Amino acid sequence: MQQSSVGASGSAYNREHLPVLEQRTSRRKVTRMGLFAALGLGSLLSAVGTVKMLYPTKVVGFGTRVPAGSIADIRQQLSTQKYVVNQEGRFLILPAEANKAIAVYWKCVHLGCTVPTPNASLGGNMICPCHGSQYKGTDGDLIQGPATRPLDWMPITIEGGNVVVDTGIVNTRTAYESNQSTALM
């Protein structure tokens, strides 16, 4: 004897012959669908990661053009404290000549330690805390090793009354030359 019930819609159905129970899904089919779902999800995540890698979000700081301040601010700081520190661009602006400045990368050329700012007790010069290389506080030229050359320099441009340093171009040198500095006019 089969039982019949009345569903929510008012129609009668047979409990032993439910349409859902008549559709059989094999384990192989479930495994295959799970594998394809995992492969699809992996492909999607890989595509998203590739797109994020191709469009970098870093557009400021070291490796780009970094604004250092207005000409008036830079000149004022150079006249009082004899240097300007830029944390974002990892450089120092030093008073190379009268009304001219040079931007030097603050990384010691010996082994890459961070060179501190010019120190009045050292005659306005800089000394690397790691191995004692000494550099001139006016232009980053080498005074004494173990470093074998001056601090690397970066080009400065004046744009609309502001000083901009291109930290994407780090130049090596053997000595300070006048063409490495920029007039602050």
N, C-alpha and C positions, 0 to 999 in steps of 0.2 A: 504494500500500500504506500503510495507516494503522497507526501504532504505538499499542500499548496498553501501559499501565503499570499496576502495582498500587500503589494509594495506601497510606497509613499504616493505614487501617482494613481493608485487605485487599480492597477492591472495585476493579474495573478501571475506568479512565476513558480517554477518547480525548483526546489532547493537542491536537488541532486543534479540538475542540469543548468547550473549558472553559466552564463556566457564567459565570465572571467575564468572559471575553472576549466573550460574546454580549450583555452589557448595555452598550449604547453611551450615553454621556452627551455631549450637545452642548456646545460652548463657551458658547453662550447660556445654557444651564441652569446651568453652573458659575459664570458671571458673575453671574447672577441670585441664586444661593445665597450667593455672596460678598457681594453688595450687601446682601441682607437680613440676613446675619450682622453686617456692619459697622453697619447701621442699628440693629439690636437692641442691639449692644454700646454704641453711642453713646447710645441711649435709657436704657440701664441706668446708665451713668456719669452722665448728666444727672440722673436720679432720685436717685442716691446723693448727688451734689453739692447738690441742692436740699434734701434731708433734713438734711444736715450744716449748711447755711446756716440753716435754720429752728430748729435746736436748738443755740444757741451754747454753747461750752465755757467761755467766760470768765465766771466767777461771783465773782471776787475782784478787788480793786484799784480803780483810779480808775473812777468811774461806778457804784459800788455802796456799800453800807454797810460801812465799814472800821473794825474795832476798833483803837483807839489804845493801849489799856492800861488798867490798873486806875486808879481815882480816886486811890489813894494814890501810885502810881508817877508819874502825871501831875503831881500836886501837888508831889511831891518834885523832879521835874525842873524844873518852873516856878520853884520857890523857889531852886534852885541855878544853873541855866544860863539861865533866863528864856525858854526855848522848848523845844518838842518837835518833832522832824522825823519825818514819816512818809513814807518813800519809796514805799511801795505805793499810798498814797492821794494822793500829791503835794500834801501840805498841811503847814502849820506850825500848831502850837497855841501861842498867845501868851497871857500873863497880862493880860487886858483890865482887870480890876478885882480888888479883894481877893476871893479865893476864887471867882473867875469866870474863864472862859477863852473864847477865840474861835479857831475854826479858819479860817485863811485859805489860799486857793489860792496856791501859790508862783509863779504865772505873773504877770509884770508886765503891767498893763493897758495899757501904752503899745504895745509891739510883741511881747509874749509871751515875753520872755527869762525864765529862771529866776532869781528873786530869792534871794540867799543868806540865811542865818540872821542874826539880829541880831548886830551887831559891837560889842564893848565900846569899841573905839577911835572909834566913831561915836556914842558916848553911848547904846549899846544899840539903835540904829536900824539900818535895812537900806537898802542902796543897790543899785540895779539896775546890773549891770556893763556893760550895753549902752549906755545913754544917760543914766545918772545920776539917775533918779527916786529920791527918798528917801521912805521909809515909816517910821512909828513902829514900834519893836520891841515895843510893848505891845499894839497892836490893828490894825496894818496900815494906819492912817490915813495919808493923803498929807501929806507935809511940803513937798516941792518937786518940780516937774515935770521933764521934759516930760509925764509922765502927768497925766491930768486928773481922776482919782478914786482912792480908796483901793483896796487889794487886795480882790478878791472874797472873800466869806466863805461857809462851809458850816455847816449846822446840826449842833449836837452834841446827842446824847441820852445819858442815863445808863441803862444796862440791867444790872441785877444787879451793881452795883458797878463796872462797866466803862464807859469812855468810848468811844462809837461816833460816828463822823463819817459823815454821808451825803454822799458825794462826787458823787452823782447830782444834787444840787441845789446849783448854784453861783449865789449871789446877788450882784448888783451893788449898789453903794451910793454915796452922795455924801459921807457922813461916818460916823464911828463912833457908834452908838447903843447904849444899854445892853441893848436887847432882842436884839442880835446875839450876845451872850455867854451862856454857860450856867454856872450855879452848880455848883461841884465839891464837892458834899456827899454 
